[in-house]
Structure formats: C-alpha cells, structure tokens
Amino acid sequence: MLMQLRIKNIALIDELTVEFTDGMNCMTGETGAGKSIIIDAISCMLGFRTSREIIKAGCETAFVEGMFYTDSQAVNDCLTEIGIEPEEDGSLILQRELAVSGRNVCRINGRLTAVSVLRQIGDLLIDIHGQNENQSLMNTSAHVCLLDAYGGEEISEIKKKYEIQCGAFKKLYSSLNSFSGDPKERERLTDLYNFQIDEIQTADLYVGEDEELAEKRNILLNSEKIAEALNVAREIIKGGDYGENISVCDRIAEARASMSSITSYSPDYAEVFARIEEVSYLLEDISSELRVLSENVFFDKGQLEQTEERINTINKLKRKYGATVQEILDYEADVQNKLDELIGAEDKVKEILKQLEESNEELRTVCEDLNFTRVKTAKHLAERIMSELESLEMSKTKFEAEINFNDEKDDNGYYKFGAEGLDNVEFLISANPGEPLKPLAKIASGGELSRIMLAIKTILADADKISTLIFDEIDTGISGKAAKSVAVKLKTIAEKHQVICVTHHAQIAAAADNNIYISKEFADNTTVTSVKNLNEIEKIKEISRLLDGDSESEITAVHAKELIAKFRSN
C-alpha cells in the first residue's frame, strides 16, 4: 500500500507531499491543476520510461519518493533475490531522481539500483490504469494472467502440473546437449583420447622409475671414478692383490692378537678386545661389499644409450601430461574416464531422446487440458465482463478472450512450450454494433480501457495479488448514472485493495474514504500545484462543486451529504 508520495520539481509542482490511506483515495480538482501529473510522478517512481521534459522548467533535477507498507511475499522474494533485506515492519521506500543531463538515480530502501529493478518491484506494488501508455491492458502478455486468475484453482492446479513437467523437460533437453554435442567434435575427442592413452600405456611407466633412471645414468657417466674409489678403499682395508702393503685388516689382526693375551687380567681388557674383534668382523664385511660393488661398476655405452633414451621418453610424456610419473598416470586414468563417457554417450543420447519424446507428448496433453479449461473459462469471463460493462455505459460493447493453441514444432521436433503453455491469449472488443472484434489494445480509448479493467478488477478482486490500483480519469465520457456504477465498483475493489483514482464526478468522490484536492495557484508569474487532504466539511464543499460548480450552495451541500451517506450505508 502506498502511504506517502513526495514530489519535487516535476511539471507544475515545486515540492509537495501526498498522504494516502487504505481503502478508496480520490483526487479531484480543476482541470489542469496537476492531478494527472501526480499519476505521472508515480509512474516515474515505479520505473516506467519517463521523458526529461517532466522536469520543472528552470530546474536541473526532479525527484519523486514513495513510502509503502507491504506484506506481499512476492515483493519480499523479489527484494531478497536482488540482495535487499526486507524490513521487519514491511516498510519500503522507492526513490528516483531525474536530471536534465540524462542522469538517472534510483534507490530502494536507500540502496542504489537500476531502473529495471525499480520497475520489477514497482510491477508488484501498483497497477496503473489510465490515459497513457502504461495502461496494463496494452500489454497483451498480461491477458493470459488475468484469464488464469479468473479461472482460479482449476487452472492453477493444471499450471502447477505443467510447470513441474516443463521443468523436467528442460532438464532433459539440457542433458541432451551435454551428451550429444557436435558429432565431429566427439569423433575428434575420441581419436585424441585413444592416442594419449596408447602413448602412455606403451611407455609402461611405474612410479619412481624416473628417479631410478637418473641414478643409473649418473653411475654410468661416473663409472671410472666410482670404480677407482671403491678399489682404493678396499686396498686400504684389505690390502693389495699382491700383499705388498700392510692393510687396515692386518693391523687390526695384530691388535687383536696382542689384546687376546691379556683379556684374562681385567674385564676392561676383555671389553676392548671384544670391540677390536667387532671392528675386525665389520671391516671384513665392508671389504666384501666393496668387492661386490666394484665388480658391478663398469662403463657400458649401450646401457647408457638405453638409459638416456628411456629418460627422454619419460620427459616427453612429462611435458605433455604432467610434471611427475604419478601425474602422467593420473592423466591417463582421467582421459580413460572421458573416453568411456564418449563411448557411452551414443547409448545415453538414445535414452534421453526417447524420454524427451515421451515428455514432449505428455506436456502437450497437459497444454491441451489447460487450453480446454481456458476456453471454458474465457466464455464465462466474457459474459461477466459484458455484464459489468453494461452498467458502465458500454452496453453495446462485445468482449471476447481469443485463445490460439500454438502446436508448431521447432527444428528438433519439439513443441514450442512457453511460460504459459502453448496458448496465446488476447482480449478482443467491438465497441459498436456491427463492427468486428479487434485487439483491445489497438482500438480502445484510455477511458474505455480503464472501464474494461475496472470490470475485470471487480470480478477478480479476491484473486488479484497487487495491493494498490490506480485509475486515472476512469469516468471520461460517462453519465451520472454510469458514474454511480463506477463508484460502487471502485468501492467494492477498495474492500480488498488500496484504490487511488482521479475523477471529475461527484458520485465517485462521494464514495471515497480519503479525498485529496489538487489546486493550482499563481504567484510571481509562476503556476504552482498544491495538494490538501480534505476533512468532512471540505469534502462536502468539494462534492458540491463537482455537482454544479458552486461549493457554497446549501441545496447542493444537502445533495452532497446525501451522496456521502448513501455510500457509507452500503
């Protein structure tokens, strides 16, 4: 619900604040005072396209702000989706600033946002029906929503079923694309994966092989140096082949023999002897190991070439598939999985195509049910609307909700399912007897559109989720009798919604819960619009003015009081 509207530097308005209430709010005033300017300001605040010409002459910027209270879950969900936390008390502030330079600043609860987001929120808060292009009935995509709202639970249940099955269909279609893809690309990838797997498997790698090869190559390259070092060490420990030198083993043997003769004299001597004996055995072991090592060290050109070739093979694979042997083997396993998926993709595609075909036909059946129910609902809606229009001086008007079932298929053989199924819905009217039915959005005047929407809103008062409805000069071209009917219908809608209307009819103004008077004053060669919420006495005077142009007539005042009393008693 719109509680307060602040406007600055728009058209004739310097700065003003308009207070609205729940129920029915009625704005009246002299022609040209600025009533429609206020509606234009609201449209601007809601994110509708607005010309910079709306900015007051001589001003650089214009500003409009609306304060709302809402408990709409749809509004809260939308706010959450765009990253704005809804206020606990339901308050919501929309702001928009226009500049002559073209700058456009929008805010929601103080947070900067795009004008498209402002419009998104605005569409959930207020529905405007007036003389301009913002009239919602001009948008044919809204017609199916209005028809479905009238259909109530019966259509709602079918739509829920459709949405679930349509979601499953889209999921299948998406998975088909992921599995099928370009056949040439699948063939290319299959060849590539087979080549990579074969290359790695042919190498017959094992973890740690590269480290072993590096060690082997190093030994082969330094075999002469290694052999010499081993032999020198063995000669020192064991002696030369010809026994020309006294070895470490010989010296240790002499020490051992010397100590053996005194071991009985002291445990300390025996301990030292044992240690010498241990060293002796250890040196014998080392000598044997040095001999074996030296016998296995020799330079083999063929082995070196083989080793180098193997190292090059592994390094080549490392450059292509991974920095280590383990990474190469991991890459092979990953590619093998991808290849398996590709090989199995054809069978998977066939399975998905079968499921898609079944889902496609099941969805069409649901759409046929939806179409049947809509056609039935459309007849009832047309009868109700024409009955309502009769009391709005549009008795000659014929109304029809045309429903076309689009069963065309796309290039893949699937029906072109939309958000609302396969139905295209458009409202048609014939304003005069003998004239053919034509699209409502193309031939109806602003006043006619507003009255048709009033009829629709009267019928859909309980189902409509938008809390605030605005009717701009809905009484254009109607008699006093019709105006009374309009007032009754607006009053009915105001039981479920906040209604804001601009009127020149006393009957409509008399039905209002909150009367707002718009006036213009001349000062300093400038025309300025002002606004005032009327008390009971002021309301009577304004209705008197609307009745015969004389706000001071006692007779007219009595009539005004009677009008007010009639609506309050109903």
C-alpha positions in Angstrom: 0.0 0.0 0.0 1.3 3.5 -0.9 1.2 5.6 2.2 3.1 8.7 1.2 4.3 10.4 -2.0 6.9 13.1 -2.1 7.4 15.1 -5.4 9.9 17.8 -6.2 10.4 19.8 -9.4 8.0 17.9 -11.6 6.0 19.9 -14.1 3.9 22.5 -12.2 5.0 21.0 -8.8 7.7 22.7 -6.7 7.5 20.4 -3.8 4.6 18.6 -2.2 3.7 15.6 -0.2 0.5 13.5 -0.7 -0.8 11.3 2.1 -2.8 8.2 1.1 -4.8 5.8 3.2 -6.1 2.3 2.7 -9.5 1.9 1.1 -10.5 4.3 -1.7 -8.5 7.5 -2.3 -10.0 10.1 -4.6 -8.1 13.0 -6.2 -10.2 15.9 -7.5 -9.6 19.5 -8.6 -9.9 21.9 -11.5 -8.8 20.8 -15.0 -5.1 21.4 -15.4 -4.4 21.6 -11.7 -2.0 18.7 -11.8 -3.9 15.6 -10.9 -2.5 13.6 -13.8 1.0 15.0 -13.1 0.8 13.1 -9.7 -0.1 9.9 -11.6 2.9 10.5 -13.9 5.1 11.0 -10.9 4.0 7.7 -9.5 4.7 6.0 -12.9 8.2 7.6 -12.8 8.8 6.3 -9.3 7.8 2.8 -10.4 10.5 2.7 -13.1 8.4 3.5 -16.2 10.1 5.3 -19.1 9.9 9.0 -18.3 10.8 12.0 -20.5 13.2 14.6 -19.1 10.6 17.1 -20.2 8.7 16.2 -16.9 11.4 18.2 -15.0 10.1 21.6 -14.0 11.3 24.4 -16.2 14.4 26.1 -14.9 15.4 23.1 -12.7 18.3 20.8 -13.1 16.8 17.8 -11.4 13.4 16.3 -10.4 12.7 13.9 -7.5 9.9 11.5 -6.5 9.7 9.2 -3.5 7.1 6.7 -2.4 6.8 5.1 1.0 4.9 1.8 1.1 3.9 -0.8 3.6 3.6 -4.3 2.2 3.2 -7.9 3.4 3.4 -9.3 -0.1 5.6 -12.5 -0.2 6.2 -11.8 -3.9 7.7 -8.4 -3.1 9.8 -9.8 -0.3 11.1 -12.6 -2.5 12.0 -10.1 -5.2 13.8 -7.9 -2.7 15.8 -10.9 -1.4 16.6 -12.0 -4.9 18.2 -8.6 -5.7 20.1 -8.6 -2.4 17.9 -6.2 -0.3 16.8 -7.4 3.1 13.0 -6.7 3.6 12.2 -4.6 6.6 10.5 -6.3 9.5 7.7 -3.8 9.7 7.0 -4.1 5.9 8.1 -0.6 5.1 9.6 0.0 1.6 10.9 3.2 0.1 11.3 3.8 -3.7 13.2 6.8 -4.9 14.0 8.1 -8.4 15.9 11.3 -9.4 16.0 12.6 -12.9 18.5 15.2 -14.2 18.4 17.4 -17.3 21.8 15.9 -18.2 20.2 12.5 -18.5 21.5 11.1 -15.2 19.0 8.7 -13.6 19.5 7.7 -9.9 17.2 5.0 -8.4 17.1 3.7 -4.9 15.2 1.0 -3.0 15.4 1.4 0.8 18.3 3.7 0.3 20.3 1.3 -1.8 21.3 2.3 -5.4 19.7 0.1 -8.0 19.0 0.1 -11.7 15.7 1.5 -13.1 14.9 -2.0 -14.4 15.0 -3.3 -10.9 12.8 -0.4 -9.7 10.3 -1.4 -12.4 10.5 -5.0 -11.4 9.5 -4.1 -7.8 7.0 -1.5 -9.0 5.1 -4.0 -11.1 4.4 -6.0 -7.9 3.2 -2.9 -5.9 1.0 -0.8 -8.1 -1.2 -1.4 -11.2 -1.9 1.8 -13.1 -4.9 2.1 -15.4 -5.2 5.4 -17.2 -4.9 7.5 -20.3 -1.3 6.8 -21.0 0.9 4.0 -22.5 1.4 2.5 -19.1 -2.1 1.1 -19.1 -1.6 -2.6 -18.3 -4.2 -3.8 -20.8 -1.9 -2.5 -23.6 0.4 -5.4 -22.8 -1.2 -8.5 -24.3 1.1 -10.8 -22.3 -0.9 -9.7 -19.2 -4.2 -11.1 -20.7 -3.4 -14.7 -20.1 -2.6 -13.9 -16.5 -5.9 -12.1 -16.0 -7.8 -15.1 -17.6 -5.9 -17.6 -15.4 -6.6 -15.5 -12.3 -10.3 -15.7 -13.1 -10.1 -19.5 -13.7 -8.9 -19.8 -10.1 -7.9 -23.1 -8.5 -8.9 -25.2 -11.6 -6.4 -23.5 -13.8 -3.9 -23.1 -11.0 -3.7 -26.9 -10.5 -3.1 -27.6 -14.2 -0.5 -24.9 -14.3 1.4 -26.4 -11.4 1.4 -29.7 -13.1 2.6 -28.0 -16.3 5.4 -26.2 -14.5 6.7 -29.4 -12.9 6.7 -31.3 -16.2 8.1 -28.4 -18.2 11.0 -28.2 -15.7 11.7 -31.9 -16.2 11.5 -31.5 -20.0 14.0 -28.6 -20.0 16.4 -30.6 -17.7 16.3 -33.5 -20.2 16.9 -31.1 -23.1 19.9 -29.6 -21.3 21.4 -33.0 -20.6 20.9 -34.0 -24.2 23.0 -31.1 -25.3 25.7 -32.0 -22.8 25.8 -35.6 -24.1 25.3 -35.1 -27.8 27.2 -32.0 -28.9 28.9 -31.9 -32.3 29.4 -35.4 -33.8 32.6 -34.2 -35.5 33.9 -32.9 -32.1 33.0 -36.2 -30.4 35.0 -38.1 -33.1 37.9 -35.8 -32.7 38.0 -36.2 -29.0 37.7 -40.0 -29.3 40.7 -40.1 -31.6 42.7 -37.8 -29.3 41.9 -39.7 -26.1 42.8 -43.1 -27.7 46.1 -41.7 -28.9 47.0 -40.3 -25.5 46.1 -43.5 -23.7 48.0 -45.6 -26.1 51.1 -43.3 -25.8 51.1 -43.5 -22.0 50.4 -47.2 -21.9 53.1 -48.1 -24.4 55.6 -46.3 -22.2 54.8 -48.8 -19.4 55.7 -46.4 -16.6 55.8 -47.1 -12.9 56.1 -44.6 -10.0 59.7 -43.9 -9.1 61.2 -45.0 -12.4 62.5 -41.6 -13.4 64.4 -41.3 -10.1 66.0 -44.8 -10.6 67.0 -43.9 -14.2 68.6 -40.6 -13.1 70.7 -42.5 -10.6 71.7 -45.2 -13.1 72.7 -42.6 -15.7 74.8 -40.8 -13.1 76.6 -44.0 -12.1 77.3 -44.9 -15.8 78.7 -41.4 -16.5 81.0 -41.6 -13.5 81.8 -45.4 -13.6 85.6 -44.9 -13.8 85.7 -42.5 -10.9 83.5 -44.8 -8.8 85.5 -48.0 -9.6 88.7 -46.3 -8.6 87.3 -45.0 -5.3 85.9 -48.5 -4.4 89.2 -50.2 -5.2 91.3 -47.7 -3.3 89.0 -48.1 -0.3 89.2 -51.9 -0.5 93.0 -51.9 -0.8 93.3 -49.7 2.3 91.1 -52.0 4.3 92.2 -55.4 2.9 95.5 -54.8 1.2 96.6 -55.1 -2.4 96.3 -58.2 -4.6 99.9 -59.0 -4.1 100.1 -58.3 -0.4 102.8 -55.6 -0.9 101.1 -53.2 1.5 100.1 -53.7 5.1 96.3 -53.3 5.2 94.0 -52.0 7.9 92.7 -55.5 8.4 96.3 -56.7 9.0 96.9 -54.0 11.6 93.6 -54.8 13.3 94.5 -58.5 13.3 97.8 -57.6 15.1 96.0 -55.5 17.6 93.5 -58.3 18.2 96.3 -60.9 18.7 98.1 -58.6 21.2 95.0 -57.9 23.2 93.9 -61.6 23.3 96.9 -62.4 25.5 95.8 -60.1 28.3 92.0 -60.4 28.4 92.1 -62.6 31.5 93.7 -60.0 33.6 90.9 -57.5 33.6 87.3 -57.1 32.3 88.3 -53.8 30.8 90.9 -55.6 28.6 88.4 -58.1 27.6 85.9 -55.4 26.6 88.4 -53.6 24.5 89.4 -56.9 22.9 85.7 -57.6 22.0 85.4 -54.2 20.4 88.5 -54.8 18.3 87.2 -58.1 17.3 83.8 -56.5 16.3 85.7 -53.9 14.2 87.6 -56.7 12.6 84.4 -58.5 11.5 82.9 -55.2 10.3 85.9 -54.5 8.2 85.7 -57.9 6.6 82.0 -57.2 5.7 82.9 -53.8 4.3 85.7 -55.3 2.2 83.4 -57.9 0.8 80.7 -55.3 0.0 83.4 -53.1 -1.7 84.5 -56.0 -3.8 80.9 -56.7 -5.0 80.2 -53.1 -5.7 83.5 -52.7 -7.7 82.7 -55.8 -9.7 79.3 -54.3 -10.7 80.7 -50.9 -11.8 81.7 -50.7 -15.4 81.1 -48.4 -18.3 78.6 -49.8 -20.8 77.9 -47.4 -23.7 74.9 -49.5 -24.8 73.3 -49.3 -21.3 73.9 -45.5 -21.2 72.2 -45.0 -24.5 69.2 -47.1 -23.4 69.0 -45.2 -20.2 69.2 -41.8 -21.9 66.5 -42.9 -24.4 64.2 -44.0 -21.6 64.7 -40.7 -19.7 63.9 -38.8 -22.9 60.7 -40.8 -23.4 59.6 -40.0 -19.8 60.5 -36.3 -20.1 58.5 -36.1 -23.3 55.5 -37.5 -21.6 56.0 -35.1 -18.7 55.9 -32.2 -21.0 52.6 -33.3 -22.4 50.7 -34.9 -19.4 52.3 -34.0 -16.1 55.3 -33.0 -14.1 55.7 -36.4 -12.4 55.2 -40.1 -13.4 52.2 -40.1 -10.9 50.6 -37.2 -12.6 51.0 -38.8 -16.0 49.3 -42.0 -14.8 46.5 -39.9 -13.2 46.0 -38.1 -16.5 45.7 -41.4 -18.3 43.0 -42.5 -15.8 41.1 -39.2 -16.3 41.2 -39.5 -20.1 40.1 -43.1 -19.9 37.0 -42.0 -18.0 36.3 -39.3 -20.6 36.7 -41.8 -23.4 34.3 -44.2 -21.6 31.8 -41.4 -21.3 32.1 -40.6 -25.0 31.7 -44.2 -26.0 28.6 -44.5 -23.8 27.2 -41.1 -24.9 25.5 -42.6 -28.0 23.5 -45.0 -25.9 22.8 -42.2 -23.4 21.6 -39.9 -26.2 19.2 -42.5 -27.5 17.8 -43.0 -24.0 17.4 -39.2 -23.5 15.8 -38.8 -26.9 13.2 -41.5 -26.0 12.5 -39.7 -22.7 12.2 -36.4 -24.4 9.7 -37.7 -27.0 7.6 -39.1 -24.2 7.9 -35.8 -22.1 7.1 -33.8 -25.2 3.8 -35.6 -25.8 2.9 -35.6 -22.1 3.4 -31.8 -21.9 1.2 -31.4 -25.0 -1.5 -33.3 -23.2 -1.2 -31.0 -20.2 -1.3 -28.0 -22.5 -4.5 -29.4 -24.2 -6.1 -29.7 -20.7 -5.0 -26.1 -20.0 -6.4 -24.9 -23.3 -9.7 -26.7 -22.8 -10.1 -25.1 -19.3 -9.1 -21.7 -20.6 -11.6 -21.8 -23.4 -14.3 -22.7 -21.0 -13.1 -20.0 -18.5 -12.9 -17.4 -21.3 -16.6 -17.8 -22.1 -17.6 -17.2 -18.5 -15.2 -14.3 -18.2 -16.6 -12.6 -21.4 -20.1 -12.9 -20.1 -19.2 -11.4 -16.7 -17.2 -8.6 -18.2 -20.0 -7.6 -20.7 -22.5 -7.7 -17.8 -20.2 -5.3 -15.8 -19.7 -3.1 -18.9 -23.4 -2.7 -19.3 -23.6 -0.7 -16.1 -20.6 1.4 -17.2 -22.4 2.7 -20.4 -20.7 0.2 -22.6 -23.7 -2.0 -23.2 -23.1 -2.2 -26.9 -19.5 -3.4 -26.4 -18.8 -7.0 -27.2 -15.8 -8.7 -25.4 -14.0 -11.9 -26.1 -10.9 -13.6 -24.9 -9.4 -15.2 -28.0 -7.3 -18.2 -27.4 -5.0 -19.7 -30.0 -3.4 -23.1 -29.5 0.1 -23.0 -31.0 1.1 -26.6 -31.8 4.0 -25.7 -34.1 7.3 -27.6 -33.5 10.8 -26.4 -33.6 13.6 -27.8 -35.9 14.1 -30.7 -33.4 10.5 -31.8 -33.5 9.5 -30.4 -30.1 6.6 -28.1 -29.3 7.4 -24.5 -28.5 6.5 -24.6 -24.9 6.3 -21.2 -23.2 5.8 -20.0 -19.6 2.0 -20.2 -20.0 1.9 -23.4 -22.1 1.0 -23.4 -25.8 -1.8 -20.8 -25.6 -1.7 -17.2 -27.0 -4.4 -15.2 -25.2 -5.6 -11.8 -26.4 -8.6 -9.7 -25.4 -10.8 -8.5 -28.3 -13.6 -5.9 -28.3 -16.2 -4.5 -30.6 -17.2 -1.0 -29.3 -20.1 -0.6 -31.7 -22.8 -2.9 -33.1 -21.8 -4.5 -36.4 -18.1 -3.9 -36.0 -15.8 -6.9 -36.0 -13.9 -7.9 -32.9 -10.4 -6.4 -32.9 -7.5 -6.4 -30.4 -8.4 -4.3 -27.4 -5.0 -2.7 -27.1 -5.3 -1.3 -30.6 -8.7 0.3 -30.8 -9.9 1.1 -27.2 -9.5 4.6 -25.8 -7.9 5.3 -22.5 -11.3 5.7 -20.8 -12.6 2.5 -22.3 -9.5 0.6 -21.3 -9.9 1.9 -17.7 -13.5 0.9 -17.6 -12.8 -2.6 -19.0 -10.0 -3.0 -16.5 -12.4 -1.8 -13.8 -14.8 -4.5 -14.8 -12.1 -7.1 -14.8 -10.7 -5.9 -11.4 -14.2 -6.0 -9.9 -14.5 -9.6 -11.0 -11.0 -10.5 -9.9 -10.9 -8.5 -6.6 -10.2 -11.6 -4.5 -7.6 -13.1 -6.8 -5.6 -10.0 -7.6 -2.3 -10.0 -5.7 -1.3 -6.4 -6.4 -2.3 -4.3 -3.4 -2.7 -0.8 -5.0 -4.7 0.0 -8.1 -4.7 3.4 -9.7 -7.5 4.6 -12.1 -6.8 7.9 -13.9 -9.9 9.7 -15.1 -11.8 6.4 -15.4 -15.1 8.5 -15.7 -14.2 10.1 -19.0 -17.3 10.3 -21.2 -19.8 8.6 -18.9 -23.1 9.8 -17.5 -24.0 10.4 -13.9 -25.8 7.0 -13.8 -22.7 5.2 -15.0 -20.5 7.2 -12.7 -22.5 5.9 -9.7 -21.9 2.3 -11.0 -18.2 3.1 -11.3 -18.2 4.4 -7.8 -19.8 1.2 -6.5 -17.3 -0.9 -8.3 -14.4 1.1 -7.0 -15.8 0.9 -3.5 -16.1 -2.9 -3.9 -12.5 -3.2 -5.1 -11.3 -1.0 -2.2 -12.5 -3.6 0.2 -9.6 -5.8 -0.9 -7.2 -3.3 -2.3 -6.0 0.3 -1.9 -7.6 2.3 -4.7 -6.3 5.7 -5.9 -8.4 7.4 -8.6 -8.6 10.7 -10.4 -12.2 11.9 -11.1 -14.5 14.8 -12.0 -17.7 13.0 -10.9 -19.3 13.8 -7.6 -20.6 10.2 -7.2 -17.1 8.8 -7.3 -15.7 11.4 -5.0 -18.5 10.8 -2.5 -17.6 7.1 -2.3 -14.0 7.8 -1.3 -12.5 7.1 2.2 -9.9 9.8 1.6 -10.5 12.8 -0.5 -7.5 14.8 -1.9 -7.9 18.2 -3.5 -5.4 19.3 -6.1 -5.3 23.0 -6.9 -3.0 25.5 -8.8 -2.1 28.9 -7.7 -0.4 31.8 -9.5 2.4 33.7 -7.7 5.3 35.6 -9.1 4.3 34.8 -12.7 4.6 31.1 -11.8 1.9 28.4 -11.7 2.3 26.1 -8.7 0.3 23.0 -7.8 -0.7 22.3 -4.2 -2.5 19.4 -2.5 -4.7 19.0 0.5 -6.3 16.1 2.3 -9.9 17.2 2.9 -11.8 17.0 6.2 -15.5 16.2 6.3 -16.7 19.8 5.8 -14.2 20.4 3.0 -15.3 17.1 1.3 -18.9 18.2 1.3 -17.8 21.6 -0.3 -15.8 19.8 -3.0 -18.6 17.4 -3.9 -20.9 20.3 -4.1 -18.5 22.0 -6.5 -18.4 18.8 -8.6 -22.3 18.7 -8.6 -23.0 22.1 -10.0 -19.8 24.2 -9.8 -21.0 26.0 -6.6 -19.3 24.9 -3.4 -21.3 27.3 -1.3 -24.8 26.3 -2.2 -26.8 25.0 0.7 -29.1 23.0 -1.6 -26.1 21.4 -3.3 -24.5 20.7 0.1 -27.6 18.8 1.2 -27.3 16.7 -2.0 -23.6 16.1 -1.4 -24.3 14.9 2.2 -26.9 12.5 0.8 -24.4 11.1 -1.7 -21.8 10.5 1.0 -24.4 9.0 3.4 -25.6 6.5 0.7 -22.1 5.1 0.1 -21.4 4.9 3.9 -24.6 3.0 4.5 -23.8 0.4 1.8 
